[in-house]
């Protein structure tokens, strides 16, 4: 393994350009290769999942598109051990009217001024202590991180709509308030020496445990279990970012559900990334499954799709791209996943605790290869097309929104990514200087 440059003062050690000669000259390796034969892969014995056609005549008019994405970057005040750092988050929602996109995409030449119609964006930026940094008001690093997360959920400026705190949406989800059945919930105390559970009723965002520890409603996410004084809180960054992205989706759904349900079927939500909650945040998976099913059962169906741009599913789909038929999608069910994509060591089927949508491989009419996650009425090991909620609508729309800038890319995803992503250069360096100058 080559040496890296720790602080940029010395060059990176690149791999030698001549050491391959030792391998080529080795008679043992030559004999080994001569003794190998290629295994024949018989496609007749290894069949693809069922190819499902897309009906390109939309059963309903789609008027609104919302694209959601987030980014984060750790910034150091001191890189030497013990390092001091915090993480900056940038999360946003892009919204536009479908008819504006249709007008723009119909032109051979696009007026830059017209692109403004596709840039109605709500952005949020905040920072979380990551290592050896604490709030002046808190007595421990853990409580400093928890209090910061609580503040993010408490202030309306950190929500997507900027009208109500994000706590309103988290409470709506946790208490499943669309059905008004759950009256209270229990949240475990974050104190390692306490095994009590604190009961929260609707409207309560902060309570005291009998041990004296302050418990926040945001502790329902159990991110505290991934934080410690030595390693810091870097382990929560991806989960916190993904959670807020999906709560933004729920916030918009909640707004229309409470104010004008009839609008919901005319909206398509596009999330950059999977429809899932990982690690300790997995408790929200069941909540989102119930919300999606309830909306579907009450004829307030939400069109929601997650897009995975990388990973084992994307790699596999690209490898077999020539076998996939244009304009068709393939549901990735348990047997196929175990045999060809991700062998499972457990008896649980793939995604049972984390995903509220099923992965499908989709080859568009223009040969783009997409890994889409479509919500299901019930998450099963082997879902059928009937289980997927408005798969045709969602896949139809994303195929219309293709972008030629990058492989398999979509216009709204490219735009929102540009608007919220924090680049390694120069953004990360600028933020690091900003951090050092501000903390001094």
Secondary structure, DSSP 8 states (H G I E B T S, - for coil): -----SSSSS------SSTHHHHHH-HHHHHHHHT-------TTTS----EEE---S-SS---EEEEEEEEEEEEEEE-SSS-EEEEEEEEEEEEEEHHHHHHHHT-SS--GGGGGGG-EEEEEEEEEEEES---TT-SSHHHHHHHHHHHHHH-GGGSSSSSS-HHHHHHHHHTTTTTT---EEEEE-S-TT---EEEEETT--EEE-TTS-EEEGGGGG-GGGG-BTTTBTGGGHHHHHHHHHHHHHHHHHHHHHHH-GGGGGGEEEEEEB-SB--GGGGHHHHHHHHHHHHHHHTT---EEEEEE-SSHHHHHHHHTGGGS-TTEEEE--HHHIIIII---SSSS-TTTTTBSEEEEEEE-TT--EEEEEEEBSS--SS--GGGBSSHHHHHHHHHHTEESSSTTEEHHHHHHHHHH---IIIIIHHHHHHHHHHH-
